[in-house]
Amino acid sequence: MQAATKHLSGAVEPDAVSSTGFVLGRYVPQLFFTCAAILLPFLVNALWLKVLTAVAIYALTAASIALLYRRLGLVSLAQVALMGCGGWVALRFAHAFGLPFEVNLMAGGIFAGLIGMILAYPALRMRGLYLALITLMAAGGFGILINVIQFPNGGGGLTGFEVRAITYMPRPVIAISDAAYFSYCMVVIAFGFLLIDVHERGRAGRGWALIRKSEASAMAAGVNVTLYKVWGFALSGFLAGVAGALLAGNLQLLDARSFPPAESVMIFALTVVGGAWHWYGAVIAALLYRLVPAFLNDLGLDGNAAYIIFGLALIHALITAPKGLAGQLSDGLKRLARRGPNA
């Protein structure tokens, strides 16, 4: 009891710190995304820059999935639907009110965060397969709804959709070009990863760590389990909504076919493959999800062949790499560091 109370009040266990995945330093993700924002527009052509922008956006979605899985041991299969919610609101605000992109971005994130809070309530009584099925059903419900109302495209009325009205969503005034928008997305995503780190190192992270170990012990230590679970889902939903708004800005027009429920299952699986316990696991997941199919298409192959690679990678992760490819990479670097002085 005393140890649990001490853990929540401010003393952080070594394992809790290392489990955040920031093994190379607290601000390495921000440095990584900043360097990528500066260098990559000069190194790749316009086509691959579009692909890498999508990779960066889905890295934030994978990070939102990893947050729930890593800190609370919960599986959410509704993150792609939450992306769609964020993108829908961002598009509606942009077309209806002509607000700055940043306002539309925050509106999309906040709305998705509220939906995430609603999804948190089943997690108060169930977890594992049952929670995964409920969130997947929520994603399926979103798919049906969005096929009916469609994404706003500049039309009138409540939904803002008209069959013949096509108005593209304006990008930020400082990021009109594809290269500038890529850099803009990288900066936003760097802040998203920083937001996760701040929460994990703060009181929320300590509460989540206790809940993951034992909900009964957490409640005995005075942790409000309901509050912290809702908090985790709200933050995860907010990040997914921001990713959806960024995707809307990247494509400038969203389609209902872009958010099928099955994609939530795929992104979760790839998050496990990439490594939910390390920040760069989300980047690996996004690279697998977006870069590999694009690379296969560039070679003249069917991009759907990537699913075979994904399946093999998932089997590999489940059998030999419980902490994903990022965990294997981290362990390999540590072994090399220990051997260095003796080499």
N, C-alpha and C positions, 0 to 999 in steps of 0.2 A: 504493500500500500504506500509506504513512504517513498519507495523507489519510483512508483508510478506518479505520485504527486510531484516529486522532484523533477521527473522527466517533463511533465506538462508545464511546470512553473518556469522553466528556463534552462535546466541542465540538459544538454542534448547528448544522447549516446553516440559513440563513434560509429556504430553500424547505421544509425539513423542518418548521420551526416553523409556517410559514404554512399548510402542507398539513393541519394538524390541523383547520382550519376555524374556529378560535376567533378570527375576524377582528376582533371587536368587544371583545375582552378575555377574559382567561382564565376569569373566573367569571360571564360573562354568561348561560350556560345555567342556572346555579343561581339567579341573580336572576330570570330569566324564569320558571322553574318555580315559584319561591317566590311571585312576584307573582300568577301564575295561580292557585296554590293558595289565596291569600287573597281574590282579587277575584271569580273566576268563579262560585263558589257563590252570590254575591249578585246575579249578573247574568243567569243563565240558569235555566230551569225544570228540574224533576226529570228529564224525558225527555232534554233536551239535555245535562244533567249526566252521565247514563249514557253518552251518545255520546262526550262529551269525555273521560270516564274511559277508554273503550276507545281513543280517539285517543292519549292519553298512554301507555297500555300498549304499543300497537303502535309508538309512536315509539321506545321502548327496543329493541324487536325490530329495527326498521329501523337503529338505531344499531349493533346487534350485527352486522348484515349489512355495513354501511358500514365497520366496523372492519376486517374481513377484506379487503374489496375495496380499500379505500384504502391500507392499510398493507402488505398482502402481495400484492395483485393477485389474490386468490383468490375464487372464486364458490362460495358455499354456498347450496344450495337445500333445506336441511333445517331452517331456522330455525323454521318453524311446527311441525314435528315436535318440535323441542327445547322449544318452548313447551308442547306437549302433555305431554312428559316431566316438565317442571317442575310443571305443573298436576296431573298424576297423583300425583306424590310428595307434593305439598303437601296434596292432598285425602286421600291415604291416611294420612299422619301426623296430620292433623287428626282424622279419624274414629277411627283406631286408638288414638292415645295422648292425644288431647285437649291437645296441646302449644300454647303460645302461637303466635299467627299468625307472629311474626317467626322462630321456629324452623322452622316449616313452610316459610316463604318461603326461608330459607337452604338447607334440605334440598332443595327443588325446584331451586334454582339450582345447588347443588353436584352433584346427580345429572345435570342437563343438561350441566354442565361436564365431567363424566367421559365422558358420551356424546360430547361435542364432541371430547375428546381422542382417542377411538377413531376418529372421522371424520377426524382430522388425519393419520392414517397414510397413506391414499391420496394426500394432498397432498404427501407426501415424494417421490413419484415422478411425479406427474402434476399438471396444472393445466388451466385453460381448459375446453373442452367436456367432456373426459373426467371431470374432477373434478366439474363441475356435474352430469353424468349420475349419477355414483356417489352424490352427496349426495341427488339427487332420488329415486334408487332406495331410499336409506335412509328418506326421508320416506314413500315408498310402502309400505315394509315396516312402518313405524310405523302407517300408516293401516290396514293389514290386521290387525296385532296388536291395535290398540285397538278395532277393530270386534268382535273375538272376546272380549276380556277386559272391555271397557267401562271407564269411569271409576268410581272408588269413589263410592258414594252412601250410605254408612253401613251396608252389609251386612257379613257376616262372611266368614271365609275369607281366603285370601291376597290376592285381588283387591279385597275389600271391596265387591263389587257384588251386589245382589239386585234382582230385577225389581220387587218391590213395596216395597222399602225405599228411601225418599227422605229423606235427612237433609242439610240445607243446611250448607255449611261456615261456621263462625263467623268473623266479621271481627275485626280487632283491637279490643280493649276501648275504645280511644280513637277508633275510627272506625267506629262501628256504622251511622250514617246514611249515605246516599249522598253528601251534601255532605262529611261528614267523611272518608269513604273516598276521595273524589276528591282532597282535600288530602293525605291520607296517601300516595296513589299518586304525586302530584307530588313529594313530598319524597323518596320512594324512588328515583324516576326521576332526580331531580337528583343524588343520590349515584351512580347508575349512570353518568351522563354525566361526573361528576367522576372516577370510577374509570377511565373510558376516557382522560380527559385526563392523569391521573397516569401511566398506562402509556405513553402516547404521548410524553410529555415525559421519560420516564425511560430506563433502559437497554433495556427491551423495545422502546420506540419506535425507538430508534437501530438496534437489531438488525433490526427489521422493515424499516426504511428501506433498509438495506444489502441485505437479501434481495430486496426488491422491485426494486432496481436491477440486481442481478446476484448470483445464488446463488454462482457461482464466486468472485467477488470477496469476498463475505461470508465464505465458508469460508477463503479465503486470509488474511483479516484476523483469523481466529480465532473467528468467530461460529459457534456451535453451531446450525446451520440446523434440525436436528430439534427441539431444545429450543424454539426461538423459534416454529416453526410450531405445535407442540403447545400452546405457551403461548397463541398467538393464538386457536386454536380453543377452548381451554378457557375463556378469558375471554369469547369470543363466545357459547359455549354457556351459560355461567353467566348472562349477561345475558338471554338468551332464556328460560332457565328461570325466572329471577326474574319476567320479564314474564308467563310462563304461570301462575305462582303468584298474581300480582296479578290476572290475568284470572279465576282460580278464585275469588278473594275477591270480585271484582266481581259475577260471575254467581252465585256460591255453589254452583254445580253445573255441571259440564262435560259436553259431549256429544261422542261420537266424530265427529259430522259437522262439528264446529267446526274440525277440523284436517286438511282435505284436502290432499294433496300439491300440487295446482295452486295453492293459496294461497301457498306458498313462492315459486313462480315469480312470482306477481303482486306480492308484497311486494318481491322483489328488483328487479323492473322499476320499481316505484314509487320505490324507493330511488335508482335511477339517475336517474329523472326528478326527484326532489326534490333530489338532489345529495349524493353520498357524501363530498365533500370539505369540507363545511361542517356544523357541528353542527345547524343548523336545517334542513338538508336532510332529516334523519330526521323532523322535525316536519312538514314539508311532505308527505312520503311518507305519514305516518299520517293527516294531514288528508284527503288524496286518498282513502286506502283506507277510512276510516270515516265521515268527515264528508260527503263528496260523495254517497254512496248514501243516507245518512240525509236529506240535504237534498232529494234528488230524491223520496224517499218522502213527505216532508212536503209537497211540491208536488203530490202525487197521481200522480206518475210512477213507472215501474218503476225500482227502484234498480239493476237490472242494466244499465240504460242507461249507468251510470257507466263500464262497461268500454269503451264507445266513446270516452269522454273520456280514459280511461287510455291507450288505443291512440294517439290523436292526440297526447297529451302525450309519450308515449315516442318517437314519430317526431320531434316537435319537439326533444326533448332530444338524440336521436342526430344530428340534422342541424345544429342551430344552437347547442346548449348542451351541450358535452361534459362540463361540470361541473354540469349540472342547473340547475333553476330557482333554487336557492340561489346557484349560481355566477353566473348572470345578474344576480340581485338584488345580490350583492356587487359585481360589476363596475360595475353602474349607480350604486350608492352612491359608489363610488370616483371615478367620472367626475363626479358631481355635486359631490363634495368638492373636486375639482381646479378645477372651474369656479367654485366659490363666490366666491373672492376677486376673480375677474375679471368677475363678473356685474354 
